[in-house]
Amino acid sequence: MTDKRKFDIRLSQRDFNMLERRARRCKISKSEYMRRLLNRCVPREAPPLDYYSMMNELKVIRKDLDVLAQMATATGFIDAKAIDVQLRELRKTSEKIGLAVAGEYDEDD
């Protein structure tokens, strides 16, 4: 059994609202948020819900590109059109993820 202690802290309304908002964005309790800060681990915000479906899309594209690469290695023939289609899909999905997570997209990345 762990030895737990209660500790009360007074915060201004502004600081309390900030704590609530940050904990909610990280999807953790205020207490857990404070414990993580105490352990020098700054909590990160949870990604948007779309993030996980977009990451699954990237996995599918990666698998398709892997299959194309294996076929190219085995046969010595490269299906440039199929690879181009998958790369365009990869760029589109990367853009969607950039917009969902960061609110912006840099084409150079």
ROLUMKOL-8410 format. One line per field, with one value per residue: residue in one letter; x, y, z of N, C-alpha, C in turn; residue number from 1. Coordinates in steps of 0.1 Angstrom, whole numbers. Atoms other than C-alpha are relative to their C-alpha. Last residue first. Layout:
N
residuo = c(A_...)
nc1 = c(X_...)
nc2 = c(Y_...)
nc3 = c(Z_...)
cac1 = c(X_...)
cac2 = c(Y_...)
cac3 = c(Z_...)
cc1 = c(X_...)
cc2 = c(Y_...)
cc3 = c(Z_...)
num = c(NUM_...)
END
This chain:
109
residuo = c(D_D_E_D_Y_E_G_A_V_A_L_G_I_K_E_S_T_K_R_L_E_R_L_Q_V_D_I_A_K_A_D_I_F_G_T_A_T_A_M_Q_A_L_V_D_L_D_K_R_I_V_K_L_E_N_M_M_S_Y_Y_D_L_P_P_A_E_R_P_V_C_R_N_L_L_R_R_M_Y_E_S_K_S_I_K_C_R_R_A_R_R_E_L_M_N_F_D_R_Q_S_L_R_I_D_F_K_R_K_D_T_M)
nc1 = c(-3_-14_-3_-12_-7_-7_8_-7_-8_7_11_-6_-5_12_6_-10_2_13_0_-8_8_10_-7_-1_14_5_-7_5_13_-1_12_5_9_-9_2_1_-12_-10_2_-4_-14_-5_3_-9_-13_1_0_-13_-8_4_-4_-14_-1_3_-12_-10_4_-2_-14_-3_5_14_3_4_14_3_10_10_5_-7_-10_-9_-8_-10_-10_-9_-7_-10_-10_-8_6_-4_9_-9_-6_10_3_-12_0_11_-2_-11_6_9_-8_-7_10_9_-3_9_-7_8_-6_8_2_5_3_-8_9)
nc2 = c(12_3_9_-6_10_-5_-11_-13_0_4_-9_-13_2_0_-13_-8_4_-4_-15_-3_3_-11_-12_1_0_-14_-7_4_-6_-14_-5_-10_-10_-9_1_14_8_-5_5_14_1_-5_10_11_-4_1_14_6_-5_7_14_0_-2_13_8_-4_5_15_4_4_14_1_-4_12_1_-5_8_-10_6_-6_9_2_-12_1_11_-6_-11_6_6_-11_-8_5_10_12_2_5_14_8_1_8_14_4_3_12_12_1_6_-11_-6_-11_-11_-11_-13_-11_-12_-12_-11_-12_-12)
nc3 = c(-9_1_11_7_8_12_6_-2_-12_-12_-3_-4_-14_-9_-1_-8_-14_-4_-1_-12_-11_-1_-5_-15_-6_0_-11_-13_-2_-4_4_-9_6_7_15_4_-3_8_13_1_-1_13_10_-3_5_14_4_-2_11_12_-1_4_15_6_-1_10_13_1_1_14_3_4_14_8_4_13_7_4_12_12_5_-12_-1_11_-3_-10_7_8_-10_-5_-10_-13_-4_-1_13_9_-4_5_15_5_-4_8_13_-1_-1_13_9_4_13_4_5_6_-1_6_-8_7_-10_0_0)
cac1 = c(88_89_52_48_13_-5_-30_-4_-22_-51_-35_-2_-22_-42_-10_7_-24_-22_15_12_-16_6_34_10_-1_35_45_18_28_65_59_95_105_136_112_120_133_105_80_95_94_58_49_67_49_15_25_35_2_-17_3_-3_-40_-37_-19_-48_-73_-53_-49_-86_-92_-70_-37_-35_-17_17_25_58_78_99_86_67_52_40_24_7_-9_-19_-36_-54_-67_-55_-68_-38_-62_-82_-51_-41_-76_-79_-45_-51_-85_-68_-41_-66_-88_-57_-43_-42_-27_-38_-17_-30_-6_-5_16_14_0)
cac2 = c(186_213_214_229_223_241_236_216_183_184_204_185_152_163_173_140_122_141_136_99_96_114_89_60_71_78_43_28_48_40_2_-8_-40_-60_-88_-96_-62_-43_-66_-60_-22_-23_-44_-19_10_-7_-13_23_35_13_25_61_56_41_73_93_73_79_116_122_121_151_145_145_175_169_166_183_156_172_149_177_186_150_151_185_170_139_160_181_149_136_141_162_189_185_189_221_236_228_242_274_278_274_299_325_319_325_294_280_246_218_187_153_125_90_62_34_0)
cac3 = c(-448_-475_-479_-444_-430_-403_-375_-356_-350_-374_-401_-400_-400_-431_-449_-441_-455_-487_-491_-484_-510_-535_-527_-531_-566_-576_-565_-586_-616_-612_-612_-609_-625_-613_-605_-568_-559_-576_-560_-526_-531_-543_-512_-489_-506_-499_-463_-459_-474_-449_-420_-431_-431_-396_-385_-399_-379_-348_-353_-360_-323_-317_-300_-262_-248_-233_-196_-185_-167_-141_-114_-97_-131_-134_-100_-108_-140_-120_-94_-121_-137_-171_-206_-216_-228_-196_-175_-194_-191_-154_-145_-165_-148_-114_-124_-135_-104_-82_-67_-32_-25_-4_1_9_16_2_16_-9_0)
cc1 = c(-3_4_14_3_11_7_7_-8_5_8_-7_-11_6_5_-12_-6_9_-3_-13_1_7_-10_-9_7_2_-13_-4_7_-6_-14_-1_-13_-5_-8_9_0_0_13_11_-2_5_15_5_-3_10_14_-1_1_14_8_-4_6_14_0_-3_13_9_-5_2_15_3_-4_-15_-3_-2_-15_-3_-10_-12_-4_7_12_10_9_11_11_11_9_11_11_10_-6_4_-8_9_5_-10_-2_12_0_-11_3_11_-6_-8_8_7_-10_-10_5_-10_8_-9_7_-8_-3_-4_-5_9)
cc2 = c(-13_-12_-5_-10_6_-11_7_12_14_2_-3_10_13_-2_0_14_8_-3_6_15_3_-2_12_12_-1_2_14_7_-3_6_15_6_9_11_9_-1_-14_-7_5_-6_-15_-2_4_-12_-11_3_-2_-15_-6_4_-8_-14_-1_1_-14_-8_4_-6_-15_-5_-4_-14_0_4_-13_-2_7_-8_9_-6_4_-9_-2_12_-1_-11_6_10_-7_-5_11_9_-8_-13_-12_-3_-6_-15_-9_-2_-10_-15_-5_-3_-13_-12_-2_-7_11_6_11_11_10_13_10_11_13_10_12)
cc3 = c(-7_8_-1_-11_-8_-7_-12_-5_3_13_12_3_5_15_10_2_10_14_5_2_13_11_1_6_15_6_1_12_13_2_4_-6_10_-7_-7_-16_-6_2_-10_-14_-1_0_-14_-10_2_-7_-15_-4_1_-12_-13_1_-4_-15_-6_0_-11_-13_-2_-2_-14_-3_-3_-14_-8_-3_-14_-8_-4_-13_-12_-4_11_-1_-11_4_10_-8_-8_9_4_11_13_3_-1_-14_-9_4_-4_-15_-5_3_-10_-14_1_0_-13_-10_-3_-13_-5_-5_-7_2_-8_9_-8_10_0)
num = c(109_108_107_106_105_104_103_102_101_100_99_98_97_96_95_94_93_92_91_90_89_88_87_86_85_84_83_82_81_80_79_78_77_76_75_74_73_72_71_70_69_68_67_66_65_64_63_62_61_60_59_58_57_56_55_54_53_52_51_50_49_48_47_46_45_44_43_42_41_40_39_38_37_36_35_34_33_32_31_30_29_28_27_26_25_24_23_22_21_20_19_18_17_16_15_14_13_12_11_10_9_8_7_6_5_4_3_2_1)
END
